[in-house]
Amino acid sequence: MEQIKETSGKSQVVERTCLILRELGRHGPRGARLIDLTQRSRLSRPTVHRILATLCAENFVQRTEDRRYRLSSVMYELGLNAPSPVGDPERLRPLIQGLADRCGDTVYLAMRTGDFSHYLLRCEGAYPIRTHVVSANQTLHLVSGHSGRALLAAMPEDEAEDIITRASRDRSLFGEASPDSFREEVENLRERGYGWARDVTFIGVAGLTVPVPNPRGAAYLAVTISSIPQRLTQERAQSLLKDLHATAQGVSNLIEINTAI
């Protein structure tokens, strides 16, 4: 009986440590205050502090000068050896191509990598005028594309603001937008759950984008329909939203199935 209690206690410590690590991941590079972690985890302050002290001693977590806690570079090194959550993007092509076939336009699947979005897939519809401004396997800054807007809106506000602030040092990254107007777009997307814009990232291009739901935290994938502004009007964008959301959910479901295997 004594050994069962001990094993249960050790398991509880591991579960609580994993909970703290997940919360730190949600807060991004800026980090989280002790009170943030206490409130979010619903653990006692001494418990959270004890776990953080151990994680710092093992170099999995850093304490910043402003007394915040964040994941250390050791976690990044570990992540390099972890498999991609997407796996082979070709498994997702039928979903993305299906949406492109139905709407007739170009559809992208992009994944966040730090301050950037990496375009995993580009699928073409039958409409003869196409917007080939981004290629598959191309990487753009998050502030430089429609998909990036969805990914920024899906993350904690302070983390998104840090990324936008850093990007503001090079105004050319924002295309036709300004940092302030870009912030407004991201906030609108955060409230509505989707983003639609035209002639802001590239002149002559309109985009409709949504994040792919992630049941474990912030979205790291986005699905975007791209076309010319005359075709992808705001009214037509509304009519495409249901199918776009359904495709994003389908991508999420397929990733979850393959993650569980």
N, C-alpha and C positions, 0 to 999 in steps of 0.2 A: 504493500500500500504506500509506503514511504517513497519508493522509487517512482511510482505512478505520479505522485504529487510533484516530485522533482522534475520529471519529464514534462509534465503539464506546465510548470512554471517556466522552464526553459523555452518551451514552445511559445508561451505568451510573450516572452521577451523578444523573440524573433519576430513575431507578428507585429508588435508595437514598433520595433525598429524599422520594419518594412513600411509601416504606415507613415513614420516620420520621413523616411527617404522619399516616398511618393509625394508627400506634401512639399518637401524641399524642391523636388523636380517641378512641381506646378508653379512655384514662385520664381523659377528661372535664375539667371545670373545675379540679379540684384539681391536675392536671398530673402529670408523670412526672419521676423523677430520671434523671440521666444514666446511672446504672448500670442502671435499669429498661429504658431504651431500648437500651442496649448488649446486654443479655441477650436481650431480645425480638427485636431485629433481627439478632443474631448478627454485627454489624459491629464493627470495632475501635473502641475508645474515641476515638482521635484522629479517625477518620472521622465518627463520630456528633457529636462536639463541633464539628468544622468545618462540618458541615451545619447544625447548630443555630445556630451563630454567623451564618451567612449568612441563615437564615430569620428570626432576630431582627433583623438589620440591615435586612431588607426588610419588617419589621413583620408577618410572617405568624405569628410565634411570640413569646410573652412569657416572660421569666424572672422567676419570683416571688421574694418576699423569702426564702422558705425553700429557694431554689436548685432549684426545680422548673421544668419547662418545660411550657407549655400553649399551645393555639391562641389567637390574638389575636382581637379583635373584627373585624379586617379579614376574617378567614375567614367570619365571620357575614355581613358585607356582601356578600361574594362569593356566599355561599349563597342570599341573597335572589333572586339572578338565575338560580339553577339550577332546573331543572324538578323537581317533586316526584317522588320515586322510585316513588310509587304511580300517578301520572298521574291519569286519571279514575277515581275509586272505583267508578263504575257498572260498569266492566269486571269488578269483583270481586263484584258483587252476586249473580250466579248461584251462586257458590260458597257465599256466606254464606246466601242464601235456601235453597239446597239443604239445608244443615245444619239450618236452622230447620224446614223441611218434614219432615225425617226425625225430629227429636227433638220437634217440636211446641212448642218454647219460643222465647223471644226470644234472638236471637244478635246480638252486636255485633262490629264491626271497629274498633279504635282505633289511633291512631298517636301516638307520642311527639313532643311539641314542647317541648323544654327540660324544665322541672319538671312539665309537664302532659301529660295524654293527651287527644287530640282524637278524638271519636267520628265516624268517617267514615260508617258504615252501621249501621242497626238494622233487622233483618229479623224478621218475626213468624211463629211457627208457628201451628198450629190450636188449641192448648190454650186454652180460653176465659179462664182467669185469667192475666193478664199483669202483668209487673213493669215499668211504664213510669216508672222513676226517672231514666233518662237518655235524652235525645233525640239523634237524628242531628245532627251539627254542633255539639253541645255540648262544652265543654271543662271537664275537672275536673283538680284536682291529682292527681298520681300516687298520693298516699296516700289518695285519696278514692274509689277504685273498684277493682273486681276486676281490670280490665285493667291498671291502674297497678301492681298487685302483680307481674304477669307481666313488665312492662317493667322494673321495678326489679330483679327477680331476674336478668334477662338482661344487665344492665350490670355493669361491675367493682364489687366490693363497696365500695371506698372512695368511688366516685362515688355509689352508691345511699345510702350512709350520710350523705354530705353533704346529699343532697336530703331525707332523713328528718329530719336534725338541723335543717335550716332550717324544715321544716314543723312541727316540734315547738313552735315559738313560738306557733302557733295550734292548740291541741289539738282544736278543733272540726273541723279538716280530716280527722281520723281517724275520724269517725263514732262508732260504738260501741266501736272499738278504742282501745287506748292505744299510744303510740309503741313501747313495749317489746314488746307482744304483736304489733304490726304487724311489727316486725323479725323476730320468730320466724316469722311467716307467710311473709315474703319468703325467709328462710333455708330453710324447708321446701320452698317452691316451687323454689328454686334446686337443691335436692338431688333432688327428685322429677321436676322438669320440668313440673309442672302445679300449679295451686292450686285448692282447693275450700274455701269458707267460707260460713257463713250467719249472718245477724243481726249482722254486724260493720260492714259499710259502711252498710247501711240495714236497719232492723228489718223483718222480713217478706220479705227477699230473700236468695236463695242464688245463688252464682256458681261456675262452673267455667271456668277460664281457662288458656290456654297462649300462649307467645310464638310468633310466626311466625319460622321459621328464616331467618337472614340469612347466606349463605355468606361475606360480606365482613366480618362483625364482629357487634357486639351487635344483638339484635333491636330493631326500632323499631315493630313492629306486634304486636298481640295479638288473638286471637279468644276471645270469652267467651260462654258460655251462661248465661242468667239466668232464674230461675224462683222460685216460692215454695218455702220450705224443705221443706214437706210433700211436694212433688213431686221436687225435686232433692236427694234424700237422698245420703249418701255412697256407698251401694251403687249407686244409679242413676248417680251421677257416674262410677263406675268403668266401668260398661257403656257410657258415652258417650265415654270417653276416646279410643278408637281412631278413631272418626269425627271427633272434634274435632282430633286430631293430623293426620289425613289432610287435613282442610279447611285447616288452617294450612299444611301442606306444599304444598297446591294453590295457595294464595295466593302463597306464596314462588316456586313454579315459574312462575306466570303473570307475576309482576313481573320475574323473571329473563329470561323470553322477550321481554317488551316492552322491557327495558333494553338487550338485545342488538340490537334492531332499529335 
